[in-house]
Amino acid sequence: MKDLTQGSVTKHLLHMSAFMAVSMVVQTLYLLLDMYWVGHLGKEAIAAVGVAGNLNMVVLALTQMLGVGTTTLISQAAGRKDQPRAELVFNQSIVMSVLIGIGVGICVFVLMDRYTNSLSADAITAGLARKYLLWFIPALVLQFPLVSLGSALRATGIVKPTVLLQVLSVVLNAVLAPFLILGIGLPKLGVAGAALATFIAILVADVLMIIYFEKNFHYLRFKSAQFAPQMKTWWAMLRVGLPAGAEFVLLFVYITLVYSIIVGFGPAAQAGFGVGVRIMQALFLPVVALSFAVSPMVGQNFGGRQAQRVRHSIYSGLGIATLLMLVLAGFTWSAPGAMVSVFSNDPQVIAFGRDYLTIVAFNFVAAGIVFTTSSIFQGLGNTVPPLLSSASRLVLFALPALLVSHRGGFEIKVIWYLSVASQVLQAGINLMLLRYELRRKLKFEDGAEFVPASATAS
């Protein structure tokens, strides 16, 4: 375990962020390469992968719920030097991840036809989306235990092994994708090949992570005696994790709403939006990596009752996030069309994607603040405030978007401007709520009795 209650706060943040960023850069390179190879199959294939891949937002919501609850409780226990509690949470998290993963896989498979038909612009796109999901669903199931294991390591300040294993798995994915998609030396599987490559890579990552825990990491160990579900511990994780997961559900609702609004503009609009979202996700990697580092940093110091280090972690995290997003916004404005053209040579797809990136770049700084403050709340053990701000953003975006979409002469650009305005408001709400939370939670520096979030949850 790495003790984050000692040493330079900024150095810890940068060290963990750097490793997390490497992992995310490699992961996103795979996603972009995947989209590049799928792009050779036509705009319907791109749109199909975008529609099917949108289900990943639901899985991200559930894995976020699991990962945040695991990270928060283990990091706070580690800060209190309570190793038995940390190990119990770890084993309960593994059990929960397996059960939730299986349940999600069954539900998605049952609803697959209805989902693809409702969001696809035409029958061809819907059919390709179903072919993709046949292998993508098992890949989604395997993500749950992988997230649980990675979150436990991150809570203890250990990120390097996770990064190395993930890089290896992503490289495997990137190598397999063109062979399976285009049929180079193998049967041509098309979009199904992209999903199959993802499934194989995640399976390898799961196996390697389990081997690492068994052979090299002894702070948290698999204990079959702790596998029996303990509802108090599950509730402790869910109390922190559910609001964080619900934020991703709201994001899924947002993206689904956008797809439904622009469906009348055809596959080119859906493809342009899908490519634009992938590019934006790639650009956001540094600040997402930073937010992943902020959560255990705040969690361990909050568990260790070090109020000044908690504040230092917050100021440092917000400052780095703002600087990063300013740089990335400038980079996006410099060549949005060129970014999209890497993945499609269709003029309509490029035009839609270029407009999307040019406009949403105005909310990059606000998005960085939202990511970072949400992680700070996770470390403090209260994820309800960022959920409330996310809900307010959805309401502020959805109602005007639905109204203007039914007016004559409606242009998609209006949707992107509404998105920017709602994100800026969300960032402001998060900052206000965080200020209130710090006044309420950091009272132990004045000698008040301190009760950790994990204890109150259980």
C-alpha positions in Angstrom: 0.0 0.0 0.0 1.1 3.6 -0.7 0.5 6.0 2.2 -1.0 9.2 0.7 -1.3 10.9 4.1 2.4 11.6 3.9 4.6 13.5 1.4 3.9 16.1 -1.3 0.2 16.3 -2.2 0.9 17.6 -5.7 3.6 15.1 -6.3 1.3 12.2 -5.4 -1.5 13.6 -7.7 0.9 14.0 -10.6 2.5 10.6 -10.1 -0.9 8.7 -10.0 -2.4 10.9 -12.8 0.6 10.2 -15.1 0.2 6.4 -14.8 -3.6 6.6 -15.1 -3.3 8.9 -18.1 -1.0 6.4 -19.8 -3.6 3.7 -19.3 -6.4 5.9 -20.6 -4.4 7.2 -23.6 -3.7 3.6 -24.6 -7.3 2.7 -24.1 -8.6 5.6 -26.1 -6.0 4.9 -28.9 -7.7 1.5 -29.1 -11.1 3.1 -29.3 -10.0 5.5 -32.0 -8.3 2.7 -33.9 -11.4 0.6 -33.6 -13.5 3.4 -35.0 -10.9 3.8 -37.8 -11.1 0.2 -38.9 -14.9 0.2 -38.6 -14.9 3.4 -40.7 -13.8 1.3 -43.6 -17.1 -0.5 -43.5 -19.2 2.7 -44.1 -21.2 5.3 -42.3 -23.9 2.8 -41.3 -21.2 0.7 -39.5 -19.9 3.7 -37.7 -23.4 4.7 -36.6 -24.2 1.1 -35.5 -21.1 0.9 -33.3 -22.1 4.3 -31.8 -25.6 3.2 -31.0 -24.5 -0.2 -29.6 -21.5 1.4 -27.8 -23.9 3.8 -26.0 -24.9 0.9 -23.8 -21.4 1.1 -22.4 -22.7 4.2 -20.6 -25.1 2.1 -18.6 -22.2 -0.3 -17.7 -20.0 2.7 -16.9 -22.8 3.9 -14.5 -22.9 0.5 -12.7 -19.1 0.0 -12.6 -18.8 3.6 -11.4 -21.2 2.8 -8.6 -19.1 -0.3 -7.7 -15.7 1.4 -8.3 -16.5 4.6 -6.3 -17.9 2.6 -3.4 -14.9 0.3 -3.3 -12.3 3.1 -3.7 -13.9 5.4 -1.0 -14.3 2.7 1.7 -10.9 1.1 1.1 -9.1 4.4 0.9 -10.7 5.7 4.1 -9.9 2.4 5.9 -6.3 2.6 4.6 -6.1 6.2 5.9 -7.2 5.0 9.4 -4.7 2.1 9.1 -7.6 -0.4 9.3 -6.4 -3.2 7.0 -9.0 -5.8 8.1 -11.8 -3.5 7.1 -10.2 -2.7 3.8 -9.8 -6.4 3.0 -13.4 -7.1 3.9 -14.7 -4.4 1.6 -12.4 -5.7 -1.2 -13.8 -9.3 -1.1 -17.4 -8.0 -0.8 -16.8 -5.8 -3.9 -15.6 -8.8 -5.9 -18.7 -10.8 -5.1 -21.0 -7.8 -5.9 -19.2 -7.2 -9.2 -19.7 -10.8 -10.5 -23.4 -10.8 -9.6 -24.2 -7.4 -11.1 -22.2 -8.2 -14.2 -24.2 -11.4 -14.9 -27.5 -9.6 -14.3 -26.6 -6.8 -16.7 -25.6 -9.2 -19.4 -28.9 -11.1 -19.2 -30.9 -7.8 -19.3 -29.1 -6.3 -22.2 -29.4 -9.5 -24.3 -33.2 -9.7 -23.7 -33.7 -6.0 -24.6 -31.2 -5.9 -27.5 -33.6 -5.9 -30.4 -35.9 -3.2 -29.0 -33.0 -1.0 -28.1 -31.3 -1.2 -31.5 -34.5 -0.7 -33.5 -35.5 2.4 -31.4 -32.2 4.3 -31.8 -31.0 3.4 -35.3 -31.7 5.7 -38.2 -32.4 2.7 -40.6 -32.7 -1.1 -40.7 -29.2 -1.6 -41.9 -27.7 0.3 -38.9 -30.0 -1.6 -36.5 -28.9 -5.0 -37.9 -25.2 -4.1 -37.6 -25.7 -2.9 -34.1 -27.2 -6.3 -33.1 -24.2 -8.1 -34.7 -21.9 -5.9 -32.7 -23.7 -6.6 -29.4 -23.6 -10.3 -29.6 -19.9 -10.2 -28.7 -19.9 -6.8 -26.9 -22.4 -8.0 -24.2 -19.9 -10.6 -22.8 -17.2 -8.0 -22.9 -19.5 -5.7 -20.8 -20.0 -8.5 -18.2 -16.3 -9.0 -17.8 -15.7 -5.3 -17.1 -17.3 -5.5 -13.7 -14.7 -7.6 -11.8 -11.9 -5.8 -13.7 -13.2 -2.4 -12.3 -13.5 -3.8 -8.8 -9.9 -5.1 -8.8 -8.5 -1.9 -10.3 -10.5 0.3 -7.8 -9.2 -1.6 -4.9 -5.6 -1.1 -6.0 -6.2 2.6 -6.7 -7.6 3.1 -3.2 -4.4 2.0 -1.7 -2.4 4.3 -3.9 -1.1 1.6 -6.3 -1.7 2.3 -10.0 1.3 1.0 -11.9 0.4 -2.7 -12.1 -3.1 -1.8 -13.3 -1.7 0.4 -16.0 0.8 -2.1 -17.3 -1.8 -4.9 -17.5 -4.3 -2.7 -19.2 -1.8 -1.5 -21.7 -1.0 -5.1 -22.5 -4.7 -6.0 -23.0 -5.3 -2.9 -25.1 -2.4 -3.7 -27.4 -3.8 -7.2 -27.9 -7.2 -5.6 -28.7 -5.6 -3.2 -31.2 -3.7 -6.0 -32.9 -6.8 -8.3 -33.2 -9.2 -5.6 -34.4 -8.1 -5.2 -38.0 -7.7 -8.9 -38.6 -11.2 -9.7 -37.2 -13.0 -6.7 -38.7 -11.5 -6.8 -42.2 -10.8 -10.5 -42.4 -7.0 -10.2 -42.9 -6.0 -13.9 -42.8 -9.3 -14.7 -41.0 -13.0 -14.7 -41.9 -14.3 -11.1 -42.3 -16.5 -10.5 -39.3 -17.2 -6.7 -39.8 -18.5 -4.9 -36.7 -18.8 -8.2 -34.9 -15.0 -8.6 -35.2 -14.5 -5.3 -33.4 -16.6 -6.5 -30.5 -14.9 -10.0 -30.4 -11.5 -8.3 -30.2 -12.7 -6.3 -27.2 -14.1 -9.4 -25.5 -10.8 -11.3 -25.8 -8.7 -8.3 -24.6 -10.9 -7.8 -21.5 -10.9 -11.5 -20.7 -7.1 -11.5 -20.8 -7.0 -8.4 -18.5 -9.2 -10.1 -15.9 -7.0 -13.2 -15.8 -3.8 -11.2 -15.5 -5.2 -9.0 -12.8 -6.3 -12.0 -10.7 -2.8 -13.5 -11.1 -1.2 -10.2 -9.9 -3.4 -10.2 -6.7 -2.6 -13.8 -6.0 1.2 -13.5 -6.6 2.3 -10.0 -5.8 -0.2 -7.9 -3.8 -0.7 -8.9 -0.1 -2.4 -5.9 1.5 -5.7 -7.1 0.0 -6.2 -10.8 -0.4 -8.9 -13.1 -1.7 -10.6 -14.8 1.2 -13.4 -17.2 0.5 -14.6 -16.8 4.1 -15.5 -13.2 3.3 -17.4 -14.1 0.0 -20.8 -14.5 1.7 -22.8 -11.3 1.0 -22.8 -9.0 4.0 -25.6 -6.5 3.5 -24.1 -3.8 5.8 -20.9 -3.7 3.8 -22.9 -3.7 0.5 -25.0 -0.9 1.7 -21.9 1.0 2.8 -20.6 0.7 -0.8 -23.9 1.5 -2.4 -24.6 4.5 -0.2 -21.5 6.1 -1.7 -21.5 4.5 -5.1 -25.2 4.7 -6.2 -25.3 8.5 -6.6 -22.0 8.4 -8.5 -23.4 5.6 -10.8 -26.6 7.6 -11.2 -24.5 10.4 -12.7 -23.5 8.1 -15.5 -27.1 7.0 -16.0 -28.0 10.7 -16.5 -25.2 11.0 -19.0 -26.6 7.9 -20.8 -30.0 9.6 -20.9 -28.4 12.8 -22.3 -26.6 10.9 -25.1 -29.7 8.8 -25.9 -31.8 12.0 -26.0 -29.3 13.5 -28.4 -29.4 10.5 -30.7 -33.2 10.5 -30.7 -33.3 14.2 -31.5 -30.9 14.0 -34.4 -32.2 10.7 -35.8 -34.2 12.6 -38.5 -30.9 13.9 -39.9 -29.9 10.4 -41.0 -26.8 8.2 -40.4 -24.3 10.9 -41.3 -25.5 13.1 -38.3 -25.4 10.1 -35.9 -21.9 9.1 -37.2 -20.6 12.7 -36.9 -21.9 12.9 -33.3 -20.5 9.4 -32.5 -17.1 10.2 -33.9 -17.1 13.6 -32.1 -18.0 12.0 -28.8 -15.1 9.5 -29.2 -12.7 12.3 -29.9 -13.9 14.4 -27.0 -13.5 11.4 -24.7 -10.0 10.9 -25.9 -9.2 14.6 -25.2 -10.6 14.4 -21.7 -8.3 11.6 -20.7 -5.8 13.7 -18.8 -8.4 15.3 -16.6 -10.2 12.0 -16.0 -6.9 10.5 -14.9 -6.4 13.4 -12.6 -9.9 12.9 -11.1 -9.1 9.2 -10.5 -6.1 10.3 -8.5 -7.9 13.0 -6.5 -10.5 10.5 -5.1 -8.1 8.2 -3.1 -5.9 11.2 -2.2 -8.8 13.0 -0.6 -10.2 9.7 0.8 -7.0 8.6 2.6 -6.4 12.0 4.1 -10.0 12.4 5.1 -9.9 9.0 6.8 -6.6 10.0 8.5 -8.3 13.3 9.7 -5.8 15.6 8.0 -8.0 18.5 7.0 -5.2 20.7 5.6 -4.0 18.0 3.3 -7.6 17.5 2.1 -7.9 21.2 1.2 -4.5 21.1 -0.5 -5.6 18.1 -2.6 -8.7 20.0 -3.7 -6.9 23.2 -4.6 -4.1 21.4 -6.5 -6.6 19.2 -8.3 -8.8 22.0 -9.5 -5.8 24.1 -10.6 -4.3 21.3 -12.6 -7.7 20.5 -14.2 -8.4 24.0 -15.3 -4.9 24.4 -16.9 -5.3 21.1 -18.7 -8.7 21.8 -20.2 -7.7 25.3 -21.4 -4.9 23.7 -23.4 -7.2 21.0 -24.8 -9.8 23.5 -25.8 -7.2 25.4 -27.8 -6.1 22.2 -29.4 -9.6 21.3 -30.4 -10.4 24.7 -32.0 -7.2 24.5 -34.1 -8.4 21.6 -36.3 -11.8 20.0 -35.5 -12.5 19.0 -39.1 -9.1 17.3 -39.5 -9.7 15.2 -36.3 -13.0 13.9 -37.7 -11.6 13.3 -41.2 -9.2 10.7 -39.7 -12.2 8.4 -39.1 -14.5 9.2 -42.1 -14.1 10.7 -45.5 -17.8 11.4 -45.8 -18.3 15.2 -46.2 -21.5 15.2 -44.2 -20.0 13.2 -41.3 -17.0 15.5 -41.2 -19.3 18.6 -41.2 -21.5 17.4 -38.4 -18.5 16.2 -36.3 -16.6 19.5 -36.9 -19.5 21.6 -35.7 -20.0 19.5 -32.6 -16.3 19.7 -31.6 -16.0 23.4 -32.3 -18.9 24.3 -30.1 -18.5 21.8 -27.2 -14.8 22.9 -26.7 -16.3 26.0 -24.9 -17.3 23.8 -22.0 -14.0 22.0 -21.6 -12.9 24.0 -18.5 -16.4 23.5 -16.9 -16.2 19.8 -17.6 -12.8 19.6 -15.9 -14.2 21.2 -12.8 -17.2 18.8 -12.8 -14.9 15.8 -13.1 -12.6 16.9 -10.4 -15.2 18.1 -7.9 -17.2 14.9 -8.4 -14.1 12.9 -7.4 -13.5 15.1 -4.4 -17.0 14.3 -3.2 -16.3 10.6 -3.7 -13.2 10.9 -1.4 -15.3 12.7 1.2 -17.8 9.9 1.1 -20.8 11.9 -0.1 -21.7 11.6 -3.7 -25.2 13.0 -3.6 -24.3 16.7 -4.3 -22.7 16.0 -7.7 -25.7 13.8 -8.6 -28.0 16.7 -7.9 -26.0 19.0 -10.1 -26.0 16.4 -12.9 -29.7 16.1 -12.7 -30.1 19.9 -12.8 -27.9 19.9 -15.9 -30.0 17.3 -17.7 -33.2 19.2 -16.9 -31.7 22.5 -18.1 -30.6 20.8 -21.3 -33.5 18.4 -22.0 -36.5 20.7 -21.9 -35.2 23.4 -24.2 -33.6 20.8 -26.5 -36.9 19.0 -26.9 -38.8 22.2 -27.5 -36.5 23.7 -30.2 -36.2 20.3 -32.0 -39.9 20.5 -32.9 -39.6 24.0 -34.4 -39.3 24.6 -38.1 -35.8 25.3 -39.4 -34.2 23.5 -36.4 -30.4 23.1 -36.6 -28.3 20.6 -34.7 -25.9 23.4 -33.6 -28.6 24.7 -31.2 -28.3 21.4 -29.2 -24.5 21.8 -28.8 -24.9 25.4 -27.5 -27.5 24.2 -25.0 -25.1 21.5 -23.9 -22.3 24.1 -23.2 -24.6 26.4 -21.2 -25.9 23.5 -19.0 -22.3 22.2 -18.4 -21.1 25.7 -17.2 -24.1 25.9 -14.8 -23.3 22.4 -13.5 -19.7 23.4 -12.7 -20.9 26.4 -10.8 -23.4 24.4 -8.8 -20.7 21.8 -7.9 -18.3 24.4 -6.6 -21.0 25.9 -4.4 -22.0 22.5 -3.0 -18.3 21.6 -2.4 -17.8 24.7 -0.3 -20.7 23.8 1.9 -19.5 20.2 2.2 -16.1 21.2 3.3 -17.4 23.4 6.0 -19.6 20.5 7.2 -17.1 17.6 6.9 -13.8 19.0 8.0 -14.9 19.9 11.6 -12.6 17.3 13.1 -9.7 19.7 12.8 -11.4 21.7 15.6 -11.5 18.7 17.9 -15.0 17.6 17.0 -15.7 13.9 17.1 -15.0 12.3 13.7 -17.1 9.5 12.3 -15.9 8.1 8.9 -18.3 7.8 6.0 -17.9 4.1 5.9 -19.0 3.8 9.5 -22.1 6.0 9.2 -23.1 4.1 6.0 -23.1 0.8 7.8 
